[in-house]
Amino acid sequence: MTRCWIIVTSDLVDHARIQEAVETLVTANGGVHHLNGVLRTLSDMNVLLQDHPIVSVSTEIDEFGRLALGNALNAIHEEDPERDGNTLLERYIKTRRKLQSVSRHLRKLLWDWIPERVCEFRALRARQLVDPGDFSIGSHFGEFVLTGTIGNGLSGATFSCAKPGESRPLALKMMRKSNLLTTKAITRASSEITLLHGQDPDALHRRNILPILEVVHSSSFMCYTFELFGTSLCEFSMNMNEDIGLREFNTKEVITAMHDALEHVHSHGYAHRDVKGENILVRPASGKGRYITDVRLTNFGIVCRLDDETALGEMCGTPGFIAPEVITRQVQDGRKVDVWALGCVVLDRSVDNDWFEDNWFTPNAHLNYGDGSATQDLSPLQHAVFNSLQFLAENNDAAVFDFVRQALVLDPTQRPNADELTLGWMLQP
């Protein structure tokens, strides 16, 4: 009998650390650990077991691989809980192959057929397919040369890149099409491109929004490029030693710029839904300047149309910046979700890290984001709002306090839209 243990980790877990622990345990018992391997057939494992008492394999599987694994486990358990690992592995391999075939057909339907025939998804049309390369530094994706890695997210990786004849530093966001195989996923992608690539980029810059410059497809990836602009507001706040006066000046710059950006987004019928410091880019007048002069809203990965009732009912956003009506799944107006989040950003800028953690983030963390009940107790959030306004009234500029007071209203019917916010004091020197 062959015994089989399966460990599956999500992207949120330190996979390398777990992999190291498994490898240490396996090799200490005379086994062998294979990195980034795939057992395509049962014979592969049997060959290894002839020389080693234990074999472990570390690999990456996508959503369809996880589904195949789950289906195999369920089928084995239902038929005979005592079946051995050989049967489990065979069933898993067979199920995964079927799902990979379905995945290929689904990808062709969603990325080839629908964008050519459905107006709502025209933004996803691939006018030309390029050679994707291997995404190593120095490799090409079409005309773009990858020069560095910026970061990795749930939807894909982002690289710094260069293009012949382009003097601006650029970034390229890569999204694997096989990870975008639901109508929700392609609706989000289409909305993001429509909003950020379907308008004049100079006009978007004037409204403090970072535009998409180009959209490039390969058979397996969709990538788009944008200007490599400044640094995130979070990073700026952590690294810049701002005195009280400078901090209030910069906060007002952020408020007025984001107010303008959200007005523009909302006027075109969209809600951003993930406004936070990491998605606000800032740039001082000079490379080492301390006064923020340029601000851009970016990362529209979960943008949705204001008339998309299904999307507005989703749980999305970042804890600590999520409006109460999103938690209770009672969103009636996506614009007000963005206003609440901007209020949280301003609050974060206006207090120190410890205060924000203890008095705002911790009460938010105690809410049940997965409940979705309209009757969920939001009193911890209500107390957090009260304490925040009291603190701001005693320790901050009146204009900053007034903005947060308008934005952090629990009842969305009493909370203003971006174009209803009063910024009169904000515009005074």
N, C-alpha and C positions, 0 to 999 in steps of 0.2 A: 504494500500500500504506500502511496505517495501522499504525504501531508502537505497542505498548501496554506500559507498565510498571505493575506493581501492587505497592504497598507496603502490607503489613498489619502493624499493631502490636497488641500485647496491652495490657491495662490497666496492666501493670507498667512500660511504657516511657513516657518523657516525650513524649507525642504532640504537644504544642504545639511543642516544640523541633524535632521532625522536620518538622512541618507548616511551620514558619517557614523551614527550610532548603529544602524543596521549593518553596515559594512564591518564595523568593529566586532559586533556580536557574531556575524557569520564567519568571518575569517578566523576568529578565535576558536571556533569549533571545527576547523578544518575545511570550511566551505570557501566559495568564491562568489564575489559580488561583481556584477556587470553593470557599468555605467552607461546610461542612455541606450540600453539594448532593447530589443523586441523579440519575444519568443513567437515566431510565426507559426510553428508547428510543434506538436507534442514531441517529436523526435529530437528537436533542438534541446529541450530540457533533459531528455533521457540520456543524450550523449554526455552532457555535463554531469549528470548524476552518476555516470559510470566511474568518474574520477574524483567526485567530491560528494560528501554526505549531505551538504546543504548548498543550495544555489539561490541567490537573490538577484533580482534584476531591477534597476531603476530606469524608468522611462517616463515620457510625457504622453498623456492621452487627452484628446479633446472632449467636448461635450458628448459626442457620439460614442467615444470609447468608454466613458463613464456609464452611459446608458446601456451599452452592451454588457459591461461588467455587472451592472445591477440586474439586468434581465437574466444573465446566466446564473447569478447567485439565487435569484428567486425561483427559477425553474428547477434548479438542483434541490433546493430546500423543499419545494412542494412535492417533487417526485419521490425523493428518498434522502432524508437528512443525513444518512450514513454514507452516501456516495463519496468516493475518494477524490483527491485533487486532480487526477488525470481527466476524469469526466468533466469536472468543473472547467479545467483549462480548455478542453476541446469545445465545450459549449460556448465558452467566452469567445474563443477565436471565431467560431462559426457565426455567432450573433454579431460580432464586431464587423466581420466582412459584409454581412447583409446591410448593416447600418451605414457602412462606408459607401456602399453602392447607392443607398437612398440619399446620402449626403451629397454625392456627386450630382444626382439628378435634381435634387432640391436646389443646389447652388446654381445650376444651369437655369432652372426656372426663375429663381429670384433675381439673378444678376444678369441674365441674357434676355430672357423672354419678356418679363414684366417691365423693365425699364424702357423697352422699345415700344410697348403697347399701352402702357398705363401712364397718363399724363402726370399723376401725382409723383411718379418715380423717375421722371425723365432725367433728373439731375444725376442719376446713377449710371447713365449710359456710358459705356466704354467706347469712345470714338476711335481709340487706338490702343492696342496691347503692347506693352514694352517687356523687355527681358528684365526680370526682377533681380538678377544676381543672387548673392547669398547673404546680403545684409551685413557683411563684414565691413569694418572701417576701411575705406579706400575703394570699395566696390561701387558699381553704378546701379541706379534704378532709373532707367531711361537716360535722360540728360543729366540727372543729378548724381553728384559724387558724395557719398556719405563720409563725413569728416569726424563724427563723434557720436556718442550715445548720450541723450538727454535724460531719458527715463522710460520706464515700462508701466503700463496701466492695464486695466482689465480688457480694454478693447484692442490694445496693440502697443508697439514701441514707438518712441519718437527719437529722431536723429537730427543732429546738426548736419547741414549739407551745403554744397556750393553748386552753382550752375554757370557754365560759360557765358560771359557777357552780363552777368548779374553782380552788381557791386554790393548789394545788401547781404548781410548774413541771413541764412535761411534755415528753417527747420522743416523736417518731413515726418509726418505722422503716418505710420503703417498700420493698416488693419487687415487681418486675415479674413477673407470672405467666408471661409468655413466656420468662423466664429460668429457670423452674422447671417443666420439661416432661419430667422423668424420675421414675420411681417413687422413686429415691433422694432426689431433691430434695423431693418432697412428703412422703415419710416423715419426713425431717428436720424439715420445717416443722410437720407434724402432731404430732410428738413434742415439739417445743419449746412449742407452744401447749398441748398436753395437760398438760405438766408445770408450766408457768408461769401458765396461765390457768384450768386445771381445778381449782385448789385455792384455799382462802381466802387472799387476798393478805396479810392480817395474819399468818397462820401462816407464810407464806413469808418475810416480813420477820423474824419471830422466829428463823428458821433461817438468816438472813443471805443470802437469795436475793432478787433484784429481780424482782417479779412483773410479768407482762403485765396491764395494766388493762383494755384493750378491744381487740378485733380488728375491723377495719373493711375491707370489700371495696368495690372498684369492679369494673367488668367486666374491667379490665386490671391492677389492682393489688390486692395484699393488704397492709394496713398494721396494725401494732399499736402501742399506746401504753404507755409506762411512765413512772415518775417520773424526772425529771431529777435524778439523785442524785450528789452529791459530785464527785470527780475520780478518774481512774484511779490505781492504786497506782504505776505507772511515772511519771506526771506529778508525783504527790506526792513521790516519792523524788527526782526531779530538781530540784524547785523548793524543797523544804523543807530548810533547813540543820539537819540533825539531828546532835547530838553522839552519842557512843557509847551512853550510857545511854538517851537518847530513842529512838534507832534500834532498840535491842534491845526496849524497851517496845512500840513500834509493831509490830515484827516479831512479837512474841508475840501481840498483838491480832489480827493478820492470820492467824496460824497457828490459833489457837483458833476464830476465826470461820469460816475456810474448812474446818477439820476438821468443824465442825458442819454447814456447808452441804453438803459432800460426803457426809456420813453420810445426810442427808435425801434427796439426789438418788439415791444408790445404793439406799436402802431402798425407793424407788419403782420400782426396776428400770431406771435409766438411768445412763449415763456421760456426763460433760460433754465430754471429749476435747480441750479447748483451754484448759486452765487456764494462765493467764499473767498478768503484771502489768497488761496492757491490759484484761483482762476481770475485774479485781477493782476495785471502786469503794470508795473510802474517804472518810470525812467526819470532821473533828475536831469537838470539842464546840461550838466557836464558829467563825464564819466565818474568822477568822485564827488559830485555835488550832493548836497543834503536836502535840497528843496525839490519836491516832486513837481514836475512840469507836464509830464505826459502820462496818461493812464489808459489802459485798454482792457476791455472785457474779453475773455477768451474761453476756450473749452466748452463748446456747446454740444457736448456728446449726448446729453439727455434732453435736449430741447424738444418742445412739442408745440403743436398748434393750440391756440386758445379754445378752438371748437372741438378738440379731440377729447371727448368725455372719458373714453377708455384710458387714455394716457394720463389724464389728470387724476384718475382714481388710483394710480400706482403709488406704491411707497418708493420714494426716491429722494436723493439729496444726501447731505452729509450731516450726521448727528451734531447737534449744537447750532445748526443753521436751518433746520427744517421747521417750517411753519406748523402750528398746531393742527390746522385743518388737513394737512398732509398725513399727520400721524393718525387722525381719526377717519381718514379717507372721505372727507367731506369738502373737497375742493370745488368751489363754484367759479372761481376766477383765478387763473394761473398768474395773473399780473401781481396779485397781492402776495403770492408765495415768494416772488422775487423781492418785493419791498421788505417783507419780514427778514429775509436772509441778509439783505443789505444792512438792515438795522443791527443784526448780529455782528456783521463785519465791523461796523462802526463802534459797537460796544467793545469788541475785542481789541480794537485799536486804542480805545480810550481808558482801559484799565490795564494793570500789569498781568502777567501770565498767571501768577498764583491766584489772583482774585478771580479772573475769568474761569479758571479751572474749578475753583471751589464753589463759586457762587452762580455760575452759569452752566458750565459744561457738565458738572456732576449732577445737578438736578435734571438736566436733559437726558443724561445717560440712564437715569432710573425710569424713564418712560418706556412703555412697551411698544416699540416701533412695529412689531409684527402682529399686534393685536388687531388693529384696524377698527376697533369698536368705537362707535360714535359716542358712547357713554363713558369712555375711558377718563379716569381722573387726571385732569390737567392742573390740579392745584400746585404741584411742585413747580410747574412752569410759571404759573401766576405769581407765586412768591418770588421766583427768580426775577421776573420782570419788575416787580415792586422794589426789590432790593437794588436792582441795577439802576433804576431811575433815581432812587434816593441817593445812591452813591454818586451818580453823575451830577445831580443837582448841587451836591456839596463840593465836588472836586474838579469839575470840568467847565469848559466854555459853554455859555448859554445856548449858542447856536447848535453845538453838538448834542447837548441835552435835548433840545427841542426836536431835532431830527429823530433821535432814538425814541422819544416819546410818541411821535407820530407813527413810526414804523412798527414798534413792538406792541401792537394791540392784539390781544388774543382773539377777539371776535373779528373775523375777516370782513364782515359787513360794515364794521366801523373803522376799518383800516383803509387809508387812502391808496389809490393807485399811484404809480410813479408821477403821472401828470397832474395829480391832485396834491402832491406834497408841497408844503410851504417852505421855500428856501430863502426867503427875504433876508434874514439875518446872515445867512451863509455868504451872500454876495457882498456884504459890507467889508471894507478893509479892516 
